[in-house]
Amino acid sequence: MQKTNLKTLLSLAVVIIVLGACKPAEKKVTEVFSMDDVVPMKLKGNVKEISFYESPVNPLTYSFDESGKMKSIISKNEDSSVIEKDGSKDSSSTQTTAKAVFVYHYDKNHRLAYIDELTSGIFITSWPEQKKEPFKDTTRLYFNSVGQLIRSSTSPDNEIGPETTYDYDKQGRVIKMRSYTRAVKTEPDRYFLKYNEHGRLIEYIVNDSDDDRYALWKFNLKYTKYDRHGNWIEKMTRKETFKPLTPDTINYLTTRKITYYE
């Protein structure tokens, strides 16, 4: 199993954004599908902007227009470097403080079709001449007949890009995910998800088999603070690592700052 897959997925606070359609008589709900929550989080109220703060991950900010459509997502990376190799020469590349901007593309039915990730930080390589290139990546989304996301594919034209599939329960909640790199012939990472009676994600485990009694990592989530709209603004996560990896336990706090159109 690619042990870096989990780190990569979790460090990308957002992979997918899905905006739920609402009837005029219904309360407006914005759905954000992020790896911070693993599953869609339903934001109550007319959300203008939401920012995540989690140590050691840098802040991430979502912005919406008044209709609830995603305008932008910006992440800030204060310390980043890239080591490149062309087979004969090594080059260390550095970048200034970078902002990763996610651009969302919709199909003719106004459904999210794919995402481009653009990093505005400039990478400078030392051969064959000084060259400046912004990084770009694309995630394509695939849905079933009832509109549920069933597969996401990052860098679909590149075999090294990750791919994830999603399974749902009768309530329409994601209960299992499989993530793998297309070019690597190893077992995919499996995610098994559990919810409380209010439909909030409270636990998920990650392993490399279909046995949900076995875990390489286990995450327990506890929501500790809410705002006046009922959206959580503080969450505690306990991450446990098990053998054959190095056993460890980490607790970290995630806070959200949410502003609304009044």
C-alpha positions as CSV (number, residue, x, y, z in Angstrom):
1,M,0.0,0.0,0.0
2,Q,1.2,3.5,-0.7
3,K,1.6,4.9,2.8
4,T,1.9,8.4,1.4
5,N,-1.6,8.3,-0.1
6,L,-3.2,9.1,3.2
7,K,-0.9,11.9,4.0
8,T,-1.4,13.4,0.5
9,L,-5.2,13.1,0.7
10,L,-5.5,14.5,4.2
11,S,-3.1,17.4,3.5
12,L,-5.3,18.4,0.6
13,A,-8.1,19.9,2.7
14,V,-10.4,19.9,-0.3
15,V,-10.6,17.6,-3.2
16,I,-14.2,18.0,-4.3
17,I,-16.8,20.6,-3.9
18,V,-20.5,19.7,-4.5
19,L,-23.2,22.3,-4.3
20,G,-26.6,20.9,-3.4
21,A,-29.6,22.2,-5.2
22,C,-32.5,23.5,-3.0
23,K,-36.1,24.1,-3.7
24,P,-37.4,27.6,-3.0
25,A,-39.3,26.5,0.1
26,E,-36.3,24.6,1.5
27,K,-33.6,26.1,3.8
28,K,-30.5,26.8,1.9
29,V,-27.8,24.2,2.4
30,T,-24.3,24.3,0.9
31,E,-22.5,21.0,0.7
32,V,-18.7,20.9,0.7
33,F,-17.0,17.6,0.1
34,S,-13.6,17.8,1.7
35,M,-10.9,15.5,3.0
36,D,-11.1,17.4,6.2
37,D,-14.5,15.9,6.8
38,V,-14.1,13.1,4.3
39,V,-17.8,13.3,3.5
40,P,-20.1,16.2,2.6
41,M,-20.5,18.7,5.3
42,K,-23.9,20.5,5.2
43,L,-23.4,24.2,6.0
44,K,-26.6,25.8,7.2
45,G,-27.4,29.5,6.4
46,N,-26.3,31.7,3.5
47,V,-22.6,31.1,3.8
48,K,-20.2,33.8,2.5
49,E,-16.9,32.4,3.5
50,I,-15.4,29.6,5.6
51,S,-11.8,29.2,6.8
52,F,-10.2,26.1,8.3
53,Y,-7.4,26.3,10.8
54,E,-5.7,23.1,11.8
55,S,-2.2,22.5,13.1
56,P,0.1,21.6,11.4
57,V,-1.9,22.2,8.2
58,N,-2.0,25.8,6.9
59,P,-5.2,27.8,6.6
60,L,-7.7,27.0,3.9
61,T,-10.5,29.4,2.8
62,Y,-13.7,28.8,0.8
63,S,-15.7,31.7,-0.7
64,F,-19.3,31.5,-2.0
65,D,-21.5,33.9,-3.9
66,E,-25.0,34.8,-2.6
67,S,-26.6,32.0,-4.5
68,G,-24.3,29.5,-2.7
69,K,-22.1,28.7,-5.7
70,M,-18.4,28.2,-5.0
71,K,-16.3,31.2,-6.0
72,S,-12.8,30.1,-4.9
73,I,-10.7,28.1,-2.5
74,I,-7.3,29.3,-1.5
75,S,-4.7,27.5,0.6
76,K,-1.5,29.0,1.9
77,N,1.7,27.1,2.1
78,E,4.4,28.9,4.0
79,D,7.2,26.4,3.5
80,S,7.6,24.4,0.3
81,S,10.4,23.0,-1.7
82,V,10.6,20.6,-4.7
83,I,13.5,18.3,-5.5
84,E,13.6,17.4,-9.2
85,K,15.6,14.8,-11.1
86,D,16.1,14.3,-14.8
87,G,18.2,11.1,-14.6
88,S,21.5,12.9,-15.0
89,K,21.2,16.1,-13.1
90,D,19.7,17.0,-9.7
91,S,18.1,20.3,-9.1
92,S,16.7,21.9,-5.9
93,S,13.8,24.1,-6.6
94,T,12.3,26.6,-4.2
95,Q,9.2,28.7,-4.2
96,T,8.0,31.7,-2.4
97,T,4.9,31.6,-0.2
98,A,2.4,29.9,-2.5
99,K,-1.3,30.1,-2.9
100,A,-3.1,27.1,-4.3
101,V,-6.3,28.2,-6.1
102,F,-8.9,25.6,-7.1
103,V,-10.9,26.4,-10.2
104,Y,-14.3,24.7,-10.6
105,H,-15.7,23.8,-14.0
106,Y,-19.4,23.0,-14.4
107,D,-21.2,21.0,-17.2
108,K,-24.3,22.2,-19.1
109,N,-26.5,20.9,-16.3
110,H,-24.7,23.1,-13.8
111,R,-23.1,20.1,-12.1
112,L,-19.5,20.2,-11.1
113,A,-17.5,18.3,-13.8
114,Y,-13.8,18.8,-12.9
115,I,-11.4,20.8,-10.8
116,D,-8.1,22.5,-11.7
117,E,-5.6,23.2,-8.9
118,L,-3.4,26.1,-9.8
119,T,-0.4,27.1,-7.6
120,S,0.7,30.6,-8.1
121,G,4.1,30.1,-6.5
122,I,6.8,30.0,-9.1
123,F,9.1,27.0,-9.3
124,I,12.6,27.9,-10.7
125,T,14.7,25.0,-12.1
126,S,18.4,25.2,-12.8
127,W,18.6,23.4,-16.1
128,P,18.8,23.8,-19.1
129,E,18.0,27.4,-18.3
130,Q,16.0,29.3,-15.7
131,K,12.4,28.4,-16.3
132,K,9.3,29.5,-14.4
133,E,6.3,27.2,-14.4
134,P,3.0,27.4,-12.4
135,F,1.9,24.0,-11.2
136,K,-1.5,22.8,-12.5
137,D,-3.4,19.6,-11.7
138,T,-6.9,18.4,-12.5
139,T,-9.5,16.3,-10.7
140,R,-12.3,14.8,-12.8
141,L,-15.6,13.7,-11.1
142,Y,-17.9,10.8,-12.1
143,F,-21.5,10.5,-10.9
144,N,-24.2,7.7,-10.8
145,S,-27.7,8.1,-12.1
146,V,-29.0,9.6,-8.8
147,G,-26.2,12.2,-8.7
148,Q,-23.9,10.6,-6.2
149,L,-20.2,11.0,-6.7
150,I,-18.8,7.5,-7.4
151,R,-15.3,8.2,-8.6
152,S,-12.8,11.0,-8.6
153,S,-9.6,10.9,-10.7
154,T,-6.7,13.3,-10.3
155,S,-4.4,13.9,-13.3
156,P,-6.6,11.5,-15.4
157,D,-4.1,11.6,-18.3
158,N,-1.2,10.7,-16.0
159,E,-0.9,7.2,-14.5
160,I,0.7,8.4,-11.3
161,G,-2.3,10.4,-10.3
162,P,-4.5,9.1,-7.5
163,E,-8.1,7.7,-8.0
164,T,-10.8,7.3,-5.4
165,T,-14.1,5.4,-5.5
166,Y,-17.1,5.9,-3.1
167,D,-19.8,3.6,-1.7
168,Y,-23.0,4.8,-0.1
169,D,-25.5,3.5,2.5
170,K,-29.3,3.7,2.2
171,Q,-29.2,7.2,3.7
172,G,-27.0,8.4,0.9
173,R,-23.9,8.7,3.2
174,V,-20.4,7.7,2.1
175,I,-19.5,4.5,4.1
176,K,-16.5,3.2,2.2
177,M,-13.8,4.8,0.0
178,R,-11.0,3.1,-1.9
179,S,-8.0,5.2,-3.0
180,Y,-5.1,4.1,-5.1
181,T,-2.5,5.3,-7.6
182,R,-3.1,3.9,-11.1
183,A,0.5,3.1,-11.9
184,V,1.2,1.3,-8.7
185,K,0.1,-2.4,-8.5
186,T,-0.6,-2.5,-4.7
187,E,-3.7,-2.8,-2.6
188,P,-5.7,0.4,-2.4
189,D,-6.2,2.3,0.9
190,R,-9.7,1.6,2.3
191,Y,-11.7,4.1,4.4
192,F,-14.6,2.8,6.5
193,L,-16.8,5.6,7.9
194,K,-19.2,5.7,10.9
195,Y,-21.8,8.4,11.8
196,N,-23.8,9.4,14.9
197,E,-27.6,9.7,15.1
198,H,-27.4,13.3,13.6
199,G,-25.5,12.1,10.5
200,R,-22.2,13.6,11.6
201,L,-19.0,11.7,10.8
202,I,-17.6,10.5,14.2
203,E,-15.1,7.8,13.2
204,Y,-13.2,6.4,10.2
205,I,-10.5,3.8,9.9
206,V,-8.0,3.3,7.1
207,N,-6.4,0.0,6.1
208,D,-5.3,-2.0,3.1
209,S,-7.9,-4.8,3.3
210,D,-11.7,-5.2,3.1
211,D,-11.8,-6.2,6.8
212,D,-13.1,-3.2,8.8
213,R,-12.0,-4.8,12.1
214,Y,-8.4,-4.1,11.1
215,A,-6.9,-0.7,11.1
216,L,-3.7,1.0,10.2
217,W,-5.0,4.4,11.2
218,K,-8.1,5.2,13.2
219,F,-9.7,8.7,13.5
220,N,-12.2,9.7,16.2
221,L,-14.0,13.0,15.8
222,K,-15.7,15.1,18.5
223,Y,-17.5,18.3,17.7
224,T,-17.1,20.7,20.6
225,K,-18.4,24.1,19.5
226,Y,-21.2,25.4,17.2
227,D,-22.2,28.8,15.9
228,R,-25.7,30.3,15.9
229,H,-26.6,28.6,12.7
230,G,-25.8,25.2,14.0
231,N,-22.6,24.7,12.0
232,W,-19.6,23.3,14.0
233,I,-16.7,25.7,14.5
234,E,-14.5,23.5,16.6
235,K,-13.6,19.8,16.3
236,M,-11.2,17.5,18.1
237,T,-9.6,14.6,16.2
238,R,-7.8,11.7,17.7
239,K,-5.6,9.8,15.3
240,E,-4.2,6.4,16.2
241,T,-1.6,4.5,14.3
242,F,-1.2,0.8,14.6
243,K,1.3,-2.0,13.8
244,P,2.9,-2.9,11.5
245,L,3.4,0.9,11.3
246,T,5.0,2.7,14.2
247,P,2.3,2.9,16.9
248,D,1.4,6.5,17.8
249,T,-1.5,8.7,18.9
250,I,-2.0,12.3,17.9
251,N,-4.7,14.8,19.0
252,Y,-5.3,17.9,17.0
253,L,-7.9,20.7,16.9
254,T,-9.6,22.0,13.9
255,T,-11.4,25.4,14.0
256,R,-13.6,27.0,11.4
257,K,-14.4,30.7,11.0
258,I,-17.7,31.1,9.1
259,T,-19.1,34.4,7.8
260,Y,-22.6,34.7,6.3
261,Y,-24.6,37.0,4.0
262,E,-27.1,38.7,6.2
